[in-house]
Structures are given as structure tokens and as C-alpha cells.
Amino acid sequence: MLILKVPQHLVVWFKALILSVVVITAFGAAVESRADARLEFAEIAAGSPIEGARFQVFITKDGVAIAAGDGQQSPKPTIIYRQSTAEILFVDQSHHEYTVMTVDWLAKARVKAEQALEETRERADAQAENLSPEAKQKYQQTNSMARFMPLMGGLLGGNSRESVTYTSTGRVSEFNNFSCEQFNEMTGSTLTRIVCLARSENVGLDPQDAQMVEDFLATLARMRIAGVEEFGFKMPEFMMFSDQFTGFPIAVSDLDKNGFVLASIDNAALDNQSLDVPSSYLQTRIPMFGL
């Protein structure tokens, strides 16, 4: 039986962080459920909150949005999840562009990539028969180039990613009066992060909203596994690396004590505009094997 010992400095960090972030915002143990919510997270570096480094998570009846901001200005979403269509919108606020992505599209792209690679190999093998030395050299070049077709490596390499699992440590922590259970995030046999997951009633989320957030995080995890990062899309800090989890992430720390912690939650009276992209923004599409 493999016995994993969590580094003591991470256990100490989780205890210390409870004290260091409680000054950000304090709440009572009984938090009223709400239909819409705005959650603000403080980013953590080397075990301490980074001054002014915040991101917000907006939850409406139709989806979830992640935006950067400190609450003083209207934050602009960079990732939007629409539950009805299971779509993730990656919004480039700098260039006023956005891309709509689904797990289904990524799965189809993988199949198309495999087919294209196999066809390339078959053509190359056919050309290699009875060729002159010069032609064989050309074949070798063609065969080598197939390995470097755009995005091919990432798409075909997705299945080789080590699985990520979450195992309870049996410890219960409290951040700003939000109670959560600590889990070890294991990539293969390696400890990568400590994640503190809370029950929805301990956060004050409506059960349907809590389920929506879990669906959002699970969708992001499946996209990552399917190779979405190979298209240049940056994954948010607020995410899980496997869809096999239950609960709401209150605090997360990697081995360098970098991560985030929930700082506040309020009834935001949100509307669907939180999930909208300005009509002037250009929707970009990825030309990939006819998809």
C-alpha cells in the first residue's frame, strides 16, 4: 500500500492562510442561499494574498463567467460557460475576439487528426516503395513533417496525459467561516495541489447554481484532457484537473504555496448580460480538418 505523506509546510500554510485571509471578508456560518451570486477570489503567492490580485466568478441561472477585477471596476469576462449548450467561450478582451468551444468539437477534432495522420502515413509509405535514394530522402522528410502538423501532437497526445484523482485527507478547514474538506490532487502518483472542497450549503449557493459550477469545472477539465490548451487557450486558475470530484473549491495551493482562496460572496442581482459578448466582438473559428 502506498502511503502518501503531505509536506508539512503545506499543512502549516493552510492553517496560516485561514488567519491571513480572514481579514479580507468575514461571514457568519449560516449563509443565505441565493439564485445569482458573485464570488471574489484572492490570488495567493508563496502563502500570502497578492495585493489587488483578484478574480471573480459570476453565477446566473444560465451559466458561469470568470472575470478579472477587484470589484472597483466592472470586470470583463474572459471565460463564459453556457449550461444549455455546454459551450465554453474564450474571450480575448485585448483583441475583441472570442471563440466558442465544446468538448464534442475537440473529440471530433481528435478523430479528424488521427484520420489525417494515418492518410499521410499511407501516402508516404506508398511513395517510398521502389524509390531512388533522392526520393527516399524526400519520403523521410515527409514522414518527419507529419509529426509536426499543427496541433497534431497535442490532440493525439491527450490520451497519454496522466490521470488526475482527488483523495480526501480527512482534514476539515475553515476559510472566512466557509468550512471545507481537504483533498490531495494527485497526477499519477505525484502530489500536485491541495484542494479544499466545500458543500454547496456551506458556501450559500443555491443547489442548482452549485451543480452548474460543478458542471462548468468538469467541462473545463474534460476540455483540458482533450487538448484545448494546444489551441493556445489559457486555462483559468479556478478549475479542477479532473471531472471526478464533488464540491466547490474554496482554497487551492500548489507545492509552492501558490493558488487562490474565496474572499467574498454576495447577492449580485445578475442578468444574462454577464454571459454575453459585445456584438462588436469578432467570433473566430479554428480551421481544422473541415470542422
C-alpha positions, 0 to 999 in steps of 0.5 A, spaced: 500 500 500 502 506 498 502 511 503 502 518 501 505 523 506 503 531 505 509 536 506 508 539 512 509 546 510 503 545 506 499 543 512 502 549 516 500 554 510 493 552 510 492 553 517 496 560 516 492 562 510 485 561 514 488 567 519 491 571 513 485 571 509 480 572 514 481 579 514 479 580 507 471 578 508 468 575 514 461 571 514 457 568 519 456 560 518 449 560 516 449 563 509 443 565 505 442 561 499 441 565 493 439 564 485 445 569 482 451 570 486 458 573 485 464 570 488 471 574 489 477 570 489 484 572 492 490 570 488 495 567 493 503 567 492 508 563 496 502 563 502 500 570 502 494 574 498 497 578 492 495 585 493 489 587 488 490 580 485 483 578 484 478 574 480 471 573 480 466 568 478 459 570 476 453 565 477 446 566 473 441 561 472 444 560 465 451 559 466 458 561 469 463 567 467 470 568 470 472 575 470 478 579 472 477 585 477 477 587 484 470 589 484 472 597 483 471 596 476 466 592 472 470 586 470 470 583 463 469 576 462 474 572 459 471 565 460 463 564 459 460 557 460 453 556 457 449 550 461 444 549 455 449 548 450 455 546 454 459 551 450 465 554 453 467 561 450 474 564 450 474 571 450 480 575 448 478 582 451 485 585 448 483 583 441 475 583 441 475 576 439 472 570 442 471 563 440 466 558 442 468 551 444 465 544 446 468 538 448 464 534 442 468 539 437 475 537 440 473 529 440 471 530 433 477 534 432 481 528 435 478 523 430 479 528 424 487 528 426 488 521 427 484 520 420 489 525 417 495 522 420 494 515 418 492 518 410 499 521 410 502 515 413 499 511 407 501 516 402 508 516 404 509 509 405 506 508 398 511 513 395 517 510 398 516 503 395 521 502 389 524 509 390 531 512 388 535 514 394 533 522 392 526 520 393 527 516 399 530 522 402 524 526 400 519 520 403 523 521 410 522 528 410 515 527 409 514 522 414 518 527 419 513 533 417 507 529 419 509 529 426 509 536 426 502 538 423 499 543 427 496 541 433 497 534 431 501 532 437 497 535 442 490 532 440 493 525 439 497 526 445 491 527 450 490 520 451 497 519 454 496 525 459 496 522 466 490 521 470 488 526 475 484 523 482 482 527 488 483 523 495 480 526 501 485 527 507 480 527 512 482 534 514 476 539 515 478 547 514 475 553 515 476 559 510 472 566 512 467 561 516 466 557 509 468 550 512 471 545 507 474 538 506 481 537 504 483 533 498 490 531 495 490 532 487 494 527 485 497 526 477 499 519 477 502 518 483 505 525 484 502 530 489 500 536 485 495 541 489 491 541 495 484 542 494 479 544 499 472 542 497 466 545 500 458 543 500 454 547 496 450 549 503 456 551 506 458 556 501 450 559 500 449 557 493 443 555 491 443 547 489 442 548 482 447 554 481 452 549 485 451 543 480 452 548 474 459 550 477 460 543 478 458 542 471 462 548 468 469 545 472 468 538 469 467 541 462 473 545 463 477 539 465 474 534 460 476 540 455 483 540 458 484 532 457 482 533 450 487 538 448 484 545 448 490 548 451 494 546 444 489 551 441 493 556 445 487 557 450 489 559 457 486 555 462 483 559 468 486 558 475 479 556 478 478 549 475 479 542 477 484 537 473 479 532 473 471 531 472 471 526 478 470 530 484 464 533 488 464 540 491 466 547 490 473 549 491 474 554 496 482 554 497 487 551 492 495 551 493 500 548 489 507 545 492 509 552 492 504 555 496 501 558 490 493 558 488 487 562 490 482 562 496 474 565 496 474 572 499 467 574 498 460 572 496 454 576 495 447 577 492 449 580 485 442 581 482 445 578 475 442 578 468 444 574 462 448 580 460 454 577 464 454 571 459 454 575 453 459 578 448 459 585 445 456 584 438 462 588 436 466 582 438 469 578 432 467 570 433 473 566 430 473 559 428 479 554 428 480 551 421 481 544 422 480 538 418 473 541 415 470 542 422 
